[in-house]
Amino acid sequence: MISGYLDGLEMVMQLGTLLAIAAGTLLGIIMGALPGLTSAMAIALLLPVTFGMPPVMGIGMMLGALCGAGASGSIPAILLNIPGTPSSVATTFDGFPMAQKGEAGRALGLAIVASFFGGVASMVILSLLAPPIAEFALRFGAAEYFSLSIFGLVIIASVAGKSLLKGLIAGLIGFFASTIGTDPITGVDRFTFGQLSLLTGINLLPALIGLFAVAQVLKDAFEYDPHQRVQGNTPRIDIARPRFAETLRHWKAVVAGVASGSIVGPVPGAGGSIASLVAYDQTRRFSRSPEKFGTGHAPGIISVESANNALLGGALIPTLALGIPGEAATAVLLGGLMIQGITPGPLLFDGQSGTVYGIFIAYLVANVFMLLIMCLGIKLFIRVLMVPRKQLLAAILVFCFIGVYGVDGDVFNLYLMLGFGILGYFLNRYQFGTAPVILGLILGPIAESNLRRGLQAFEGDWTPFFTRPISVTFLVIAVGLLVLTLWQNHRSSRNPQATSSGEA
C-alpha cells in the first residue's frame, strides 16, 4: 500500500497534472454555479480534452470537475436562493437567510470550508474501503460478472426517472447500442450497415457528450425565455474568506454531514439531495437550538455542504471497486476511465495499484484546489451567473463539436454526437433518463461476453448462474430492487388519488 501511494504521489506531483486538476476544478466550479448545468455535463465536456493525457492526469482533471461542481452549487443557493445542483437544495434553508442578513461572505466561507472537510474525509474513507471491496471482487468469475452487470443496470434504471419501465427501456437502448460493431467472439459485423466507423462499435466519447452536453443545450435552447431575468438582487458580499475556526466549532455538524454523505454515497442512485437532507435533519434533531435552523444558522450550512462533498468520495467506491456507477456524474466518469484505457473493477487494484492510489491523491488535491479557487475567485464566479444564457449555450455547443472532431478527425463522430444529443433530449423530455443508456453501453459488452464465456465454460448449462452464491446474491438483490421500486411507484401513484378524495 505504501509503495502504491508513493507511485501515485509521483504521478500527481507533476506540473502538468497539477495544472490539469486545477483547470478541471475551475470548470466544475463554473458549471456548478450555473443552475441547470451539472457535474455530469462538466465531465462530458472535459472528455475530449483528457483524451491522450496520461491516465492520472486525465482522471484527475475530471475528478476536479466533479469536486468543483459539487461545492459551487452553494453559490447561487446562498446568493439567489436558487440551487446550482440538486444536492444544494438544503443549502438554501440557512444559506439564503444568512445572506439576507448581510452575511453572504460568512455563509460562503462556511460552505467552502465544510465542502473541503467533507471531501478530505471522503477521500480517506474511499482509500480505506475501496481496496478490500475490490479484493473481495477478485473471486468473481463469468457468472458473477454477468449478474453484477444486470444488477448495475437495474439499479441505475430504478433511480433514473419516475418510471422503472422507462429506466429499463433506456438501459436496453444502451445494451442494444453496445452490440453494434464486430462480434468479439465470432468476428461477424453486427448492425454496421457498411459504415466503417462502426466496426469497432459505438465510440463512447461522442455518445457521452451527446447525451449529457448536447442534450442539455437542446433542452435549454427550446425552453429559453429571452425575457427571463434573475429574480432579485445579488446580496452584497462582505468578506468571502474561509471560516475554519467557526466551522470547527460546529464539529458535530461536520461529523453529521460526513457520516451522512459517506453512508449514502456508496448506495447507487441515492444522490446528493438525500445525503444533504439527511445531514440537515440529523443536525437539527440533535441540536440544542433547533428553532434557529432555517433562519441563517451556521450548522445548517456546514452539515449540508460537508455531506455534499463527502458523498462524492463515497460514490466513487462502487465505481472504482466494482465498475458500477450510482448516478449520472459517476457514469460519465466511468466512461472517462474506460476512454483512458482504465477498466474499473477488482483487477484495477491488482494490476494498476499505482494508478489507483494516484486517483485517490488526485481527488485530495482537487479538494485543495477547490478550496483555493473558491476563496480567491468567488466574486468572479458571481459574475458568471450574469452571462447571457444564449451566449453560454452557443459556446458550449461549439466546444462539443471541436472536442469530438479534434480527437480523431472523424466526421461520423459528429453525426453520432448529434444523434445521441437528440436521443438524450427526448429521453429527458419524456423522463426516461440518459444515465441508463450510458450504463447499458458500458455494461453491455461485459454482460454479453461473460454470459457467452460462462455458457461455454458450463457447456451450455444455465444453472450455475443461479446456484453460485455471489452470482445468485446479485440477481436476488436485483429482483428485490425491482419489486421494491414497483411497489414504491404503485404507492406514489395512489397517494395523489387519496389526497384528492380527501380534499373533496
C-alpha positions in Angstrom: 0.0 0.0 0.0 2.8 2.4 0.9 4.6 1.8 -2.4 1.3 2.3 -4.2 0.8 5.7 -2.6 4.4 6.7 -3.4 3.9 5.7 -7.0 0.6 7.6 -7.1 2.2 10.7 -5.4 4.9 10.7 -8.1 2.3 10.7 -10.8 0.2 13.5 -9.3 3.0 15.8 -8.2 4.0 16.9 -11.7 3.3 20.4 -13.0 1.2 19.2 -15.9 -1.0 17.0 -13.7 -1.5 19.7 -11.1 -2.5 22.3 -13.7 -4.9 19.8 -15.3 -6.6 19.2 -11.9 -6.8 22.9 -11.2 -8.3 23.6 -14.7 -10.9 20.8 -14.2 -11.8 22.1 -10.8 -12.2 25.6 -12.2 -14.6 24.4 -14.9 -16.5 22.3 -12.4 -17.0 25.3 -10.2 -18.3 27.4 -13.1 -20.7 24.7 -14.2 -21.9 24.0 -10.7 -22.5 27.7 -10.1 -24.8 27.9 -13.1 -28.3 26.5 -12.3 -29.2 23.7 -14.7 -25.7 22.8 -15.7 -24.4 19.7 -13.9 -21.2 18.0 -12.9 -22.0 15.2 -15.5 -22.0 17.9 -18.2 -18.7 19.3 -16.9 -17.1 15.9 -17.1 -18.5 15.2 -20.5 -17.1 18.5 -21.8 -13.6 17.5 -20.5 -13.5 14.1 -22.2 -12.0 15.4 -25.5 -9.5 17.4 -23.6 -8.3 14.5 -21.5 -8.1 12.2 -24.5 -4.4 11.4 -24.9 -3.4 12.6 -21.5 -1.7 10.2 -19.0 -4.4 8.3 -17.1 -3.9 10.0 -13.7 -3.7 13.5 -15.3 -6.9 12.9 -17.3 -8.8 11.3 -14.4 -7.5 14.0 -12.1 -8.9 16.7 -14.3 -12.4 15.0 -14.4 -12.3 14.5 -10.6 -11.5 18.2 -10.2 -14.7 19.0 -12.2 -16.7 16.6 -10.1 -15.4 18.1 -6.9 -15.7 21.7 -8.1 -19.3 21.3 -9.3 -20.2 19.6 -6.0 -19.0 22.5 -4.0 -20.0 25.5 -6.1 -23.7 24.7 -6.2 -23.8 26.6 -2.9 -23.0 29.9 -4.6 -26.4 30.6 -6.3 -28.1 28.7 -3.4 -26.8 31.2 -0.9 -26.9 34.4 -3.0 -30.0 33.9 -5.1 -31.9 31.1 -3.3 -31.5 29.0 -6.5 -29.8 25.7 -6.0 -26.9 25.3 -8.5 -27.2 21.5 -8.2 -29.9 19.2 -6.7 -27.7 18.5 -3.7 -27.6 22.2 -2.9 -31.4 22.4 -2.2 -30.9 22.1 1.5 -28.2 24.8 1.4 -30.9 27.4 0.7 -32.6 26.6 4.0 -30.0 28.6 6.0 -27.6 30.0 3.4 -30.0 32.4 1.8 -31.4 33.7 5.1 -27.8 34.3 6.3 -27.1 36.2 3.1 -30.3 38.3 3.6 -28.8 39.4 6.9 -25.9 40.9 5.1 -23.6 37.9 5.9 -23.3 36.4 2.4 -19.5 36.2 2.7 -19.7 34.4 6.0 -22.2 31.9 4.5 -20.0 31.2 1.5 -16.9 30.9 3.8 -18.7 28.3 5.9 -19.9 26.4 2.8 -16.4 26.3 1.2 -14.6 25.0 4.3 -17.4 22.5 5.1 -17.1 21.2 1.5 -13.3 20.9 1.9 -13.6 18.9 5.1 -16.3 16.6 3.6 -14.1 16.0 0.5 -11.0 15.2 2.5 -12.9 12.9 4.8 -14.5 11.1 1.9 -11.0 10.6 0.3 -9.8 8.8 3.5 -12.9 6.6 3.5 -12.5 5.9 -0.2 -8.9 4.8 0.2 -9.8 2.6 3.2 -12.9 0.8 1.8 -12.3 0.5 -2.0 -9.3 -1.8 -1.9 -10.9 -4.5 0.4 -14.1 -4.4 -1.7 -12.0 -4.9 -4.9 -10.1 -7.7 -3.3 -13.3 -9.5 -2.5 -14.4 -9.0 -6.1 -11.4 -10.9 -7.3 -13.4 -14.1 -6.5 -15.8 -13.2 -9.4 -16.0 -15.4 -12.4 -18.0 -15.1 -15.6 -21.3 -15.8 -13.8 -20.6 -13.2 -11.2 -19.7 -10.5 -13.7 -22.8 -11.2 -15.7 -25.0 -10.9 -12.6 -23.2 -7.8 -11.5 -23.9 -6.2 -14.8 -27.6 -7.0 -14.6 -27.6 -5.7 -11.0 -25.9 -2.4 -12.1 -28.4 -1.8 -14.9 -31.4 -2.5 -12.6 -30.0 -0.1 -10.0 -29.5 2.8 -12.4 -32.8 2.1 -14.2 -34.7 2.1 -11.0 -33.5 5.6 -9.9 -33.1 7.3 -13.3 -36.7 8.5 -13.5 -40.2 8.2 -12.1 -40.9 5.1 -14.1 -39.0 1.8 -13.7 -40.2 0.7 -17.1 -38.8 3.8 -18.7 -35.5 3.4 -17.0 -35.2 -0.2 -18.2 -36.1 0.8 -21.7 -33.4 3.4 -21.7 -30.9 0.8 -20.4 -31.9 -1.6 -23.1 -31.3 1.1 -25.7 -27.7 1.3 -24.4 -27.5 -2.5 -24.4 -28.6 -2.7 -28.0 -26.2 0.1 -29.0 -23.3 -1.9 -27.4 -23.9 -4.8 -29.8 -23.1 -2.6 -32.8 -19.8 -3.4 -34.3 -17.7 -6.6 -34.7 -18.8 -9.6 -32.6 -16.0 -10.1 -30.1 -16.1 -13.9 -30.4 -17.1 -14.8 -33.9 -15.8 -11.6 -35.7 -19.1 -11.1 -37.6 -20.2 -7.5 -38.3 -23.4 -6.5 -36.5 -25.7 -3.5 -37.4 -22.8 -1.6 -39.0 -24.7 -1.1 -42.4 -21.5 -0.8 -44.2 -20.2 2.1 -42.1 -16.5 1.5 -41.4 -16.5 3.8 -38.4 -18.9 1.4 -36.6 -16.7 -1.7 -37.0 -15.2 -1.0 -33.6 -18.6 -0.2 -32.0 -20.1 3.0 -30.7 -17.5 5.5 -29.7 -18.1 6.4 -26.1 -16.8 9.9 -26.4 -19.4 11.3 -28.8 -22.1 9.3 -27.1 -21.3 10.8 -23.7 -21.0 14.3 -24.9 -24.2 14.0 -27.0 -26.3 12.5 -24.1 -25.1 14.9 -21.4 -23.9 18.1 -23.1 -25.7 18.4 -26.4 -29.0 17.2 -24.9 -28.8 19.8 -22.1 -28.1 22.5 -24.7 -31.1 21.5 -26.7 -33.3 21.4 -23.6 -32.2 24.9 -22.6 -32.5 26.2 -26.1 -36.1 25.0 -26.5 -37.0 26.3 -23.1 -35.1 29.6 -23.4 -37.0 32.7 -22.4 -35.4 35.9 -23.7 -37.4 38.0 -21.2 -36.4 35.9 -18.2 -34.1 37.6 -15.7 -32.6 36.6 -12.4 -35.1 37.5 -9.7 -34.0 39.8 -7.0 -30.7 41.5 -6.3 -27.5 39.6 -5.6 -26.7 40.2 -1.9 -23.5 42.2 -1.2 -20.6 40.0 -0.2 -18.9 41.3 2.9 -15.7 39.2 3.2 -15.7 35.8 1.5 -12.9 34.1 3.4 -12.5 30.6 4.7 -14.2 30.1 8.2 -12.0 27.3 9.5 -12.3 28.3 13.2 -16.1 28.7 13.1 -16.6 25.5 11.1 -14.5 23.5 13.7 -16.5 25.0 16.5 -19.5 23.3 14.9 -17.7 19.9 14.5 -20.8 17.9 15.3 -22.4 19.3 12.1 -19.3 18.3 10.2 -19.4 14.8 11.6 -23.1 14.5 10.8 -22.5 15.7 7.2 -19.5 13.4 6.6 -21.4 10.4 8.1 -24.5 11.0 6.0 -22.5 11.5 2.8 -20.3 8.5 3.4 -23.2 6.2 4.1 -25.5 7.4 1.4 -22.7 7.9 -1.2 -21.9 4.2 -1.9 -25.6 3.4 -2.3 -26.2 3.6 -6.1 -28.8 6.1 -7.0 -29.3 7.6 -3.6 -28.0 11.0 -4.7 -26.6 14.1 -3.1 -30.1 15.6 -2.3 -30.8 12.7 0.0 -27.5 12.9 1.8 -27.8 16.6 2.3 -31.3 16.4 3.6 -30.4 13.5 6.0 -27.4 15.5 7.3 -29.6 18.6 7.8 -32.3 16.7 9.6 -29.9 14.9 11.9 -28.0 18.1 12.8 -31.3 19.9 13.6 -32.6 16.9 15.5 -29.7 16.7 17.9 -29.1 20.5 18.2 -29.7 22.3 21.4 -31.4 25.1 19.5 -33.3 23.5 16.6 -35.5 26.6 16.4 -32.6 28.5 14.8 -32.5 26.3 11.8 -34.0 28.0 8.7 -33.1 31.5 10.0 -29.4 31.6 8.9 -27.9 29.1 11.3 -24.3 28.1 10.6 -24.6 24.4 11.5 -27.3 24.0 8.9 -25.0 25.2 6.1 -22.0 23.2 7.4 -23.8 19.9 7.7 -25.3 20.1 4.2 -22.1 21.2 2.4 -19.9 18.6 4.2 -22.4 15.9 3.2 -22.4 17.1 -0.4 -18.7 16.5 -0.9 -18.4 13.5 1.4 -21.0 11.8 -0.9 -18.7 12.2 -3.9 -15.9 10.1 -2.4 -18.4 7.5 -1.2 -20.0 7.3 -4.7 -16.5 6.5 -6.1 -16.2 3.3 -4.0 -18.6 1.1 -6.2 -17.5 3.0 -9.3 -13.8 2.1 -8.9 -14.1 -1.2 -7.0 -16.9 -2.8 -8.9 -17.3 -0.7 -12.1 -20.9 0.2 -11.0 -21.7 3.9 -11.0 -24.6 5.2 -8.9 -25.5 8.4 -10.7 -25.1 10.3 -13.9 -21.8 12.0 -12.9 -20.1 8.8 -11.9 -21.5 7.1 -15.0 -19.8 9.7 -17.2 -16.6 9.4 -15.1 -16.7 5.6 -15.6 -16.9 6.2 -19.4 -13.9 8.6 -19.0 -11.9 5.9 -17.2 -12.6 3.5 -20.0 -11.6 6.0 -22.6 -8.4 6.4 -20.7 -7.8 2.7 -21.0 -8.6 2.0 -17.4 -11.2 -0.7 -16.7 -12.7 -0.2 -13.2 -13.2 -3.2 -11.1 -11.1 -5.6 -8.9 -8.4 -6.1 -11.5 -7.7 -2.4 -11.5 -6.5 -2.6 -7.9 -4.5 -5.7 -8.6 -2.6 -4.7 -11.7 -2.6 -0.9 -11.6 -2.3 0.0 -8.0 -0.1 3.0 -8.6 -2.8 4.5 -10.9 -5.5 3.8 -8.3 -3.6 5.5 -5.5 -2.8 8.3 -7.9 -6.5 8.8 -8.4 -7.0 8.9 -4.6 -4.3 11.6 -4.2 -5.6 13.5 -7.3 -9.0 13.7 -5.6 -7.4 15.0 -2.4 -5.5 17.6 -4.5 -8.8 18.6 -6.3 -10.3 19.4 -2.9 -7.4 21.6 -2.1 -7.7 23.4 -5.4 -11.4 23.7 -4.8 -10.8 25.5 -1.5 -8.2 27.9 -3.0 -10.1 28.7 -6.2 -13.4 29.2 -4.4 -11.9 31.6 -1.9 -9.8 33.6 -4.4 -12.4 33.8 -7.2 -15.7 33.9 -5.5 -16.6 37.4 -6.9 -15.7 36.3 -10.4 -18.0 33.2 -10.2 -20.8 35.5 -9.2 -20.3 37.4 -12.5 -20.6 34.2 -14.4 -24.2 34.0 -13.1 -24.9 37.1 -15.2 -23.6 35.7 -18.5 -26.4 35.7 -21.1 -27.7 32.2 -21.4 -27.8 32.1 -25.2 -24.1 33.0 -25.4 -23.2 30.4 -22.9 -25.1 27.7 -24.8 -23.5 28.6 -28.1 -20.0 28.4 -26.6 -20.7 25.0 -25.1 -22.1 23.6 -28.4 -19.0 24.9 -30.3 -16.7 23.3 -27.7 -18.6 20.0 -28.1 -18.0 20.0 -31.9 -14.4 21.0 -31.6 -13.7 18.4 -28.9 -15.3 15.4 -30.7 -13.8 16.2 -34.1 -10.4 17.0 -32.7 -9.8 13.6 -31.2 -9.5 11.6 -34.4 -10.8 13.8 -37.2 -13.7 11.5 -38.0 -16.8 13.5 -39.2 -19.0 10.5 -38.5 -18.5 11.0 -34.8 -20.1 14.5 -35.1 -23.2 12.9 -36.6 -23.1 10.3 -33.8 -22.8 13.0 -31.2 -25.8 14.9 -32.6 -27.8 11.7 -32.9 -27.2 10.9 -29.2 -27.9 14.5 -28.3 -31.3 14.4 -30.0 -31.9 11.0 -28.4 -30.9 12.4 -25.0 -33.2 15.4 -25.4 -36.3 13.2 -26.0 -35.3 10.8 -23.3 -35.1 13.6 -20.7 -38.2 15.3 -22.0 -40.3 12.1 -21.5 -38.5 11.2 -18.2 -36.6 8.1 -19.4 -33.2 9.5 -18.3 -29.9 9.3 -20.1 -27.7 7.6 -17.4 -29.2 4.1 -18.1 -28.2 4.5 -21.8 -24.6 5.1 -20.9 -24.5 2.3 -18.3 -26.1 0.0 -21.0 -23.3 1.0 -23.4 -20.6 0.3 -20.8 -22.1 -2.9 -19.2 -23.5 -4.4 -22.4 -20.2 -5.8 -23.6 -19.3 -7.0 -20.1 -22.7 -8.8 -19.7 -22.6 -10.3 -23.2 -19.0 -11.6 -23.1 -19.4 -13.0 -19.6 -22.7 -14.7 -20.4 -21.2 -16.3 -23.5 -18.0 -17.2 -21.7 -20.0 -18.7 -18.8 -22.2 -20.8 -21.1 -19.1 -22.1 -22.9 -17.4 -23.0 -19.6 -20.6 -24.6 -18.2 -21.2 -26.4 -21.5 -24.5 -24.6 -22.2 -25.8 -25.1 -18.6 -27.6 -22.1 -17.2 -28.0 -23.3 -13.6 -24.5 -22.1 -12.4 -25.7 -18.5 -12.9 -28.5 -19.2 -10.3 -26.6 -21.5 -8.0 -23.2 -19.9 -7.4 -23.6 -17.9 -4.2 -22.2 -14.5 -5.3 -24.0 -14.6 -8.6 -27.4 -15.5 -7.2 -27.0 -12.9 -4.5 -26.6 -10.1 -7.1 -29.6 -11.5 -9.0 -31.8 -11.8 -5.9 -30.9 -8.2 -4.9 -31.7 -7.0 -8.4 -35.1 -8.7 -8.4 -35.8 -7.4 -4.9 -34.9 -3.9 -6.0 -37.3 -4.3 -9.0 -40.1 -5.4 -6.7 -39.4 -2.6 -4.2 -39.3 0.1 -7.0 -42.6 -1.2 -8.5 -44.2 -1.1 -5.0 -43.0 2.4 -4.4 -44.2 3.6 -7.8 -47.6 1.9 -7.2 -47.8 3.6 -3.7 -46.9 7.0 -5.1 -49.4 6.7 -7.9 -52.2 6.0 -5.3 -51.3 8.9 -3.0 -52.5 11.7 -5.3 -55.8 9.9 -5.6 -56.1 9.6 -1.9 -55.2 13.2 -1.4 -57.8 14.5 -4.0 -60.5 12.3 -2.5 -59.7 13.7 1.0 -59.9 17.2 -0.2 -63.2 16.5 -1.9 
